[in-house]
Amino acid sequence: IAQVASHNTKNDAWLIYKNQVLDVTKWIGHHPGGEQTLLRFAGMDATDELRSFHDDWVLESKLPHFVIGTVSDAPETTELVEDFRKLGEEFDKLGYFHVSRSFYVTKVAAVFGIFFCSMALLFKTESFTAHMASAVLLGLFWQQFAFVGHDCGHMSARTHARDNIDVPKLGALVTFFNGISVSWWNATHNVHHAVPNTLDCDPDIAHLPVIALDKRMFGSLFNKYHGRVMEFDWAARNIFVPYQHFWYYPIMCVARFNLYIQSVLFLVKTDDGHGKREKLNMAAFVGYFGWFVPLAFSIPTWFERVAFVLLSHAVAGLLNVQITLSHFPRPIFDSPNKEDGGVKYGGDFYTRNVIASLDVDCPTYFDWFHGGLQFQTLHHLYPRLGREHLRKTEPLIASLCKKHFLPYTRMSFIEGNMEVCQTLKDAALNARTWSPLIYESMCAQG
């Protein structure tokens, strides 16, 4: 184990899978999920991380090429890990990692039904009210179609393991209609799933200068995903973070504009180690503005145009609320390079994902609204699980968490929003009394 742990850099990366040592150094730059997901576990046992993202046939056919030996002093697998692995195997036997064709045919048809209703209201009517209703429906379409893209990105929208899904083309379709690069999403989301709520690794909690979830972020930490220091600068200290619980919903309403920017920055920068950029995805991103900008300008007055754009983007911001609600109120973990003896990334794969996730309790008839994100814990534990199987498997996760005294958290959508606001408020109050001079004195040596 100690020997493997010393091979933990991009130029010398070893992983452990089922007690086999893999040298993935030459593969890192070609990994479809980006090099960051592999680098976060270089020198470590990544058995459950690899199993969660890949089908068994992929692992069995690809990994043997990287094996260079076995671990002689591997620790005994805990009962907790064994139980969760067995549950995953049972899900596989029951066919829960695949879905029926009718499920997604119906889902996609319903989503585009929303889109066509939006277009009908916009082009077949002339009233301001109807145009604003069109904006609401367009925002709802973006939110719902994003869920379909999310499922496909996790390979959880297949009818069987070897489904020949053309992910680049499907991703391009989502990008064309949603305006958010699926390539960018794939790069950030894989890392988020691997190290959720890790202080300096998870891109989904790195939002300075506008949001800081923990006072440890006030020290201008170096973020390993972005490869730069996330500055707790003047704007963060004086404008945003001390009042972030007030800023939260206004920011969510315009967060989609930031996703456009992030997509552009991702697509134009190709040497950051976050996976390749498909030309088709880049063309689809440009194509989105090719239809949306003319659509906005087809509205007769500037007041209506601005109102249409802002309202549609604000409604689509529901997705940002749903995503942040799933993790913002949960504990923040230290990175494994910390010297305080803390557990790496918050524990084993299953423990860290249970602790870092929050489920939303909602009636069955409202499942469509949350798109599967209401079962966030289950989704993080088994990300390839088909959306149509989530509700019937959720009680098994709750039971297993109870057995192993894991803090499975579930609450209503309103309660979850209140938890998010309280988390932001707690950090905001700490920011108001935080001083860079005090922080530097605490970090001083000698």
C-alpha distance (Angstrom), angle and dihedral (degrees) to the residues before:
residue distance angle dihedral
I1 . . .
A2 3.80 . .
Q3 3.80 91.3 .
V4 3.79 91.9 51.5
A5 3.81 90.9 47.4
S6 3.81 90.5 61.4
H7 3.82 91.3 61.6
N8 3.79 96.8 72.4
T9 3.81 108.1 125.9
K10 3.79 135.6 91.7
N11 3.80 90.4 -106.4
D12 3.80 93.7 46.2
A13 3.80 113.1 28.2
W14 3.79 125.9 163.7
L15 3.80 126.7 175.1
I16 3.79 133.8 -171.4
Y17 3.80 120.4 -131.5
K18 3.81 118.8 175.6
N19 3.82 89.4 -21.7
Q20 3.81 91.5 -52.9
V21 3.80 117.9 121.4
L22 3.81 114.8 -131.3
D23 3.79 124.8 -163.9
V24 3.82 102.7 -151.2
T25 3.80 96.9 165.3
K26 3.80 95.0 115.3
W27 3.80 92.8 40.6
I28 3.81 98.4 53.2
G29 3.79 94.8 84.4
H30 3.82 91.2 50.3
H31 3.80 98.8 44.6
P32 3.85 107.7 126.6
G33 3.81 90.3 -142.9
G34 3.81 92.8 54.4
E35 3.77 129.3 -100.5
Q36 3.81 94.9 -89.8
T37 3.81 94.4 74.5
L38 3.80 90.5 55.1
L39 3.80 95.8 41.4
R40 3.79 92.6 54.2
F41 3.82 88.0 65.0
A42 3.78 101.4 34.2
G43 3.80 107.0 136.7
M44 3.82 92.5 18.2
D45 3.79 142.2 91.5
A46 3.82 105.9 -89.8
T47 3.81 98.6 172.0
D48 3.79 97.3 124.3
E49 3.79 94.6 37.8
L50 3.81 90.7 55.4
R51 3.81 92.8 44.3
S52 3.79 93.0 50.7
F53 3.81 95.1 55.8
H54 3.81 101.2 37.1
D55 3.80 139.3 53.9
D56 3.79 115.6 -115.5
W57 3.80 92.0 -114.5
V58 3.82 89.7 57.6
L59 3.80 92.7 51.1
E60 3.79 93.4 43.9
S61 3.80 93.3 51.0
K62 3.82 100.5 38.4
L63 3.79 109.1 32.8
P64 3.83 99.0 59.8
H65 3.82 87.9 70.3
F66 3.81 89.7 65.3
V67 3.82 100.4 44.3
I68 3.81 113.9 119.6
G69 3.81 100.6 163.0
T70 3.78 146.9 -40.7
V71 3.79 134.3 -87.4
S72 3.78 113.1 -106.7
D73 3.80 98.6 -166.9
A74 3.81 103.0 38.9
P75 3.83 112.5 159.6
E76 3.78 119.0 -118.0
T77 3.80 114.5 -91.6
T78 3.79 112.2 -108.0
E79 3.79 122.4 -118.5
L80 3.81 89.4 -117.0
V81 3.79 93.1 57.4
E82 3.81 91.9 43.6
D83 3.81 91.4 52.4
F84 3.79 94.0 50.4
R85 3.80 91.3 46.4
K86 3.81 90.9 51.3
L87 3.79 90.5 49.4
G88 3.80 89.9 52.7
E89 3.80 90.1 50.6
E90 3.80 89.6 50.9
F91 3.81 90.4 51.3
D92 3.80 88.1 52.2
K93 3.81 92.2 51.9
L94 3.79 90.4 50.4
G95 3.81 90.7 51.6
Y96 3.80 94.8 -117.0
F97 3.80 93.6 140.2
H98 3.80 87.4 69.0
V99 3.79 134.5 54.9
S100 3.78 138.4 -148.6
R101 3.79 117.2 -97.9
S102 3.79 90.4 -125.9
F103 3.82 91.3 60.5
Y104 3.80 94.4 63.0
V105 3.78 96.1 33.7
T106 3.79 87.2 58.1
K107 3.81 92.5 41.8
V108 3.81 95.7 50.2
A109 3.81 91.9 43.3
A110 3.81 90.8 52.8
V111 3.81 92.5 47.5
F112 3.80 93.3 51.2
G113 3.79 88.8 44.1
I114 3.81 86.1 63.8
F115 3.81 90.0 49.3
F116 3.81 94.4 50.9
C117 3.81 91.6 46.8
S118 3.80 88.0 53.3
M119 3.80 91.8 50.9
A120 3.81 91.8 46.7
L121 3.81 91.9 53.9
L122 3.79 90.9 47.6
F123 3.81 99.2 47.3
K124 3.81 103.1 26.9
T125 3.80 97.3 49.4
E126 3.77 135.8 50.4
S127 3.80 103.3 -160.1
F128 3.80 122.5 111.1
T129 3.80 91.4 -133.0
A130 3.79 92.6 54.4
H131 3.79 91.1 48.7
M132 3.80 90.9 51.8
A133 3.81 89.1 49.6
S134 3.81 86.5 52.6
A135 3.81 89.1 53.3
V136 3.80 90.9 51.9
L137 3.80 91.5 50.7
L138 3.80 92.0 47.1
G139 3.80 90.4 52.6
L140 3.81 89.4 48.7
F141 3.81 89.6 49.8
W142 3.82 90.7 53.6
Q143 3.79 90.9 49.4
Q144 3.80 94.4 48.3
F145 3.81 96.8 41.9
A146 3.80 88.6 51.4
F147 3.82 87.7 62.2
V148 3.81 90.3 55.6
G149 3.81 90.0 50.3
H150 3.79 89.4 47.5
D151 3.81 91.4 54.1
C152 3.78 92.9 48.1
G153 3.80 91.8 47.8
H154 3.79 89.0 57.4
M155 3.80 91.1 46.3
S156 3.81 88.2 -121.4
A157 3.81 94.9 125.9
R158 3.80 97.2 74.0
T159 3.78 129.1 114.2
H160 3.83 90.7 -144.6
A161 3.80 138.2 3.2
R162 3.80 96.2 -96.5
D163 3.78 96.2 45.5
N164 3.77 107.7 149.6
I165 3.80 95.9 -129.0
D166 3.77 111.1 170.9
V167 3.79 95.0 -139.2
P168 3.84 96.3 -177.3
K169 3.81 92.2 53.5
L170 3.78 93.7 43.0
G171 3.80 89.9 46.9
A172 3.78 89.8 50.1
L173 3.81 89.7 53.3
V174 3.80 91.1 53.1
T175 3.80 90.9 46.1
F176 3.82 91.6 49.1
F177 3.80 93.5 54.8
N178 3.82 99.4 31.9
G179 3.79 102.5 38.4
I180 3.81 93.5 -138.0
S181 3.79 116.7 112.7
V182 3.79 109.6 -115.1
S183 3.80 88.3 -157.8
W184 3.80 89.1 59.7
W185 3.80 91.1 45.7
N186 3.80 91.7 49.9
A187 3.80 92.1 51.8
T188 3.80 95.0 50.3
H189 3.78 98.3 36.2
N190 3.80 96.9 53.7
V191 3.79 90.9 54.9
H192 3.80 91.0 45.7
H193 3.80 91.1 54.5
A194 3.79 92.4 47.4
V195 3.82 96.9 49.3
P196 3.83 107.4 15.9
N197 3.80 116.5 -170.9
T198 3.80 93.4 -0.7
L199 3.78 107.7 156.1
D200 3.80 100.2 -126.3
C201 3.82 102.7 15.4
D202 3.81 110.4 48.3
P203 3.85 109.5 86.0
D204 3.82 90.4 -161.8
I205 3.81 92.3 71.1
A206 3.82 97.2 38.5
H207 3.80 101.8 98.5
L208 3.79 106.7 135.2
P209 2.96 134.3 172.6
V210 3.83 90.3 34.2
I211 3.84 103.6 36.0
A212 3.81 134.3 25.0
L213 3.80 118.9 177.2
D214 3.78 98.2 -170.6
K215 3.80 135.7 32.7
R216 3.81 88.9 -124.1
M217 3.81 85.9 72.0
F218 3.81 90.0 63.4
G219 3.81 89.9 77.9
S220 3.83 94.3 74.2
L221 3.81 94.7 -110.2
F222 3.77 124.6 -155.8
N223 3.81 107.0 -112.5
K224 3.79 112.6 -143.4
Y225 3.78 95.0 -157.5
H226 3.81 95.8 51.1
G227 3.80 93.0 34.7
R228 3.78 93.4 -134.7
V229 3.78 143.3 83.9
M230 3.80 113.7 -85.3
E231 3.78 97.4 -139.0
F232 3.78 120.6 -140.0
D233 3.79 86.8 -152.1
W234 3.80 134.7 169.3
A235 3.81 93.4 -78.7
A236 3.80 91.4 49.9
R237 3.81 93.1 47.1
N238 3.79 97.7 44.1
I239 3.81 110.3 23.5
F240 3.78 114.0 23.5
V241 3.80 118.6 20.6
P242 3.85 99.1 43.8
Y243 3.81 88.0 56.0
Q244 3.81 100.2 27.9
H245 3.81 93.8 124.5
F246 3.82 86.7 63.5
W247 3.79 93.3 42.1
Y248 3.82 94.9 48.4
Y249 3.81 101.8 89.5
P250 3.82 95.8 37.4
I251 3.81 87.9 51.7
M252 3.81 91.6 49.2
C253 3.81 88.9 53.2
V254 3.81 91.9 59.1
A255 3.82 98.8 28.7
R256 3.79 90.3 105.1
F257 3.81 90.0 69.2
N258 3.80 88.6 56.9
L259 3.81 89.3 51.9
Y260 3.80 88.4 57.2
I261 3.80 88.9 53.5
Q262 3.80 92.9 46.4
S263 3.80 89.9 50.2
V264 3.81 91.9 51.5
L265 3.81 92.8 47.5
F266 3.79 90.3 48.7
L267 3.80 95.7 47.8
V268 3.82 95.8 48.2
K269 3.81 94.7 46.8
T270 3.78 112.3 68.1
D271 3.81 103.8 166.0
D272 3.80 101.1 66.1
G273 3.81 97.7 97.0
H274 3.80 95.2 -116.2
G275 3.78 97.3 122.5
K276 3.79 133.1 -85.0
R277 3.79 125.3 -52.5
E278 3.80 112.6 -129.7
K279 3.79 114.3 -140.0
L280 3.78 88.1 -138.2
N281 3.80 91.0 58.2
M282 3.80 91.0 48.6
A283 3.81 90.5 50.3
A284 3.81 90.4 48.6
F285 3.81 90.9 51.4
V286 3.80 90.9 53.2
G287 3.80 88.6 43.7
Y288 3.81 90.8 58.2
F289 3.79 91.0 62.9
G290 3.79 88.0 43.2
W291 3.80 89.8 68.1
F292 3.80 103.6 25.4
V293 3.81 98.5 51.4
P294 3.85 94.1 51.1
L295 3.80 88.4 44.8
A296 3.80 91.1 55.3
F297 3.80 91.9 46.5
S298 3.80 90.7 51.6
I299 3.80 87.5 71.6
P300 3.82 107.1 97.6
T301 3.82 104.0 -129.5
W302 3.81 134.1 40.0
F303 3.80 91.3 -127.5
E304 3.82 91.3 56.8
R305 3.81 92.0 43.4
V306 3.78 93.5 54.0
A307 3.80 91.9 42.5
F308 3.82 91.2 49.5
V309 3.81 93.7 49.8
L310 3.80 95.3 44.5
L311 3.81 94.9 44.8
S312 3.81 94.6 47.0
H313 3.80 90.9 48.8
A314 3.81 92.2 45.9
V315 3.82 91.3 53.4
A316 3.81 90.2 47.8
G317 3.81 85.4 53.2
L318 3.80 87.0 76.2
L319 3.79 85.1 82.8
N320 3.80 90.9 58.0
V321 3.78 90.2 51.6
Q322 3.81 90.9 49.9
I323 3.80 92.6 49.3
T324 3.79 96.4 46.8
L325 3.80 92.6 43.1
S326 3.80 88.9 60.6
H327 3.81 93.7 62.7
F328 3.81 115.1 5.8
P329 3.85 95.4 85.5
R330 3.81 93.8 47.3
P331 3.84 127.8 92.7
I332 3.80 119.8 -77.0
F333 3.83 116.6 -130.6
D334 3.78 130.2 -145.3
S335 3.78 120.9 -119.8
P336 3.84 115.8 -106.3
N337 3.79 92.9 -111.2
K338 3.79 90.3 69.8
E339 3.79 115.1 115.2
D340 3.77 97.6 -144.1
G341 3.80 95.6 92.2
G342 3.80 93.1 -111.0
V343 3.79 122.0 157.6
K344 3.80 113.2 -91.4
Y345 3.80 112.7 -97.2
G346 3.80 90.1 -19.5
G347 3.82 96.6 -57.0
D348 3.79 136.9 -61.1
F349 3.80 118.9 -11.0
Y350 3.80 94.9 -91.9
T351 3.80 97.3 43.0
R352 3.79 94.6 49.0
N353 3.79 93.4 48.3
V354 3.81 93.9 48.8
I355 3.81 92.4 48.6
A356 3.82 93.4 45.0
S357 3.82 96.4 49.2
L358 3.79 135.9 78.2
D359 3.81 124.8 -163.0
V360 3.80 125.6 -148.3
D361 3.80 117.8 -132.9
C362 3.80 108.0 -141.1
P363 3.82 137.1 149.2
T364 3.79 118.6 -94.4
Y365 3.79 93.2 -110.2
F366 3.82 89.1 61.5
D367 3.81 96.3 52.8
W368 3.82 90.2 100.4
F369 3.81 90.8 64.0
H370 3.81 94.7 56.4
G371 3.81 95.8 41.1
G372 3.80 94.3 -146.5
L373 3.81 95.1 -50.9
Q374 3.80 89.4 107.5
F375 3.83 86.4 73.9
Q376 3.78 92.7 53.3
T377 3.81 96.4 146.7
L378 3.79 93.0 52.8
H379 3.80 90.8 43.6
H380 3.80 92.1 53.0
L381 3.80 93.1 47.4
Y382 3.81 94.1 47.7
P383 3.83 107.3 15.3
R384 3.83 93.8 174.1
L385 3.81 92.7 58.6
G386 3.81 111.1 120.8
R387 3.79 115.3 -108.1
E388 3.81 93.4 -127.4
H389 3.83 89.3 62.0
L390 3.81 99.0 48.7
R391 3.80 100.3 91.8
K392 3.80 96.1 49.8
T393 3.82 93.1 48.0
E394 3.81 97.9 44.5
P395 3.86 94.7 85.0
L396 3.83 89.2 58.3
I397 3.80 90.7 56.7
A398 3.80 92.1 48.2
S399 3.80 90.1 50.2
L400 3.81 93.7 48.9
C401 3.80 91.4 48.2
K402 3.79 89.5 51.7
K403 3.81 91.0 50.8
H404 3.80 92.0 54.3
F405 3.81 96.3 37.2
L406 3.79 93.1 -115.1
P407 3.83 114.5 158.0
Y408 3.80 100.1 -113.6
T409 3.82 104.5 -173.5
R410 3.79 125.1 -156.6
M411 3.80 129.7 163.3
S412 3.78 142.2 147.1
F413 3.80 122.0 -76.9
I414 3.82 90.4 -108.4
E415 3.80 92.6 48.6
G416 3.80 89.6 48.6
N417 3.79 90.9 53.2
M418 3.79 89.5 50.4
E419 3.82 89.6 51.5
V420 3.80 90.9 51.5
C421 3.80 91.9 50.2
Q422 3.81 91.4 48.1
T423 3.81 91.7 50.1
L424 3.80 90.4 50.3
K425 3.80 91.4 46.1
D426 3.81 93.1 51.1
A427 3.80 91.2 52.2
A428 3.82 90.5 43.3
L429 3.80 92.2 55.6
N430 3.81 90.1 49.5
A431 3.81 89.3 50.5
R432 3.80 91.6 55.5
T433 3.80 91.6 60.3
W434 3.81 96.6 35.9
S435 3.79 117.4 112.5
P436 3.82 126.0 -169.1
L437 3.81 88.8 -144.3
I438 3.80 92.1 55.2
Y439 3.80 90.8 45.5
E440 3.81 92.8 50.6
S441 3.81 91.6 48.1
M442 3.81 90.0 52.1
C443 3.81 90.4 51.7
A444 3.80 94.4 46.1
Q445 3.79 120.0 114.7
G446 3.78 127.9 -141.4
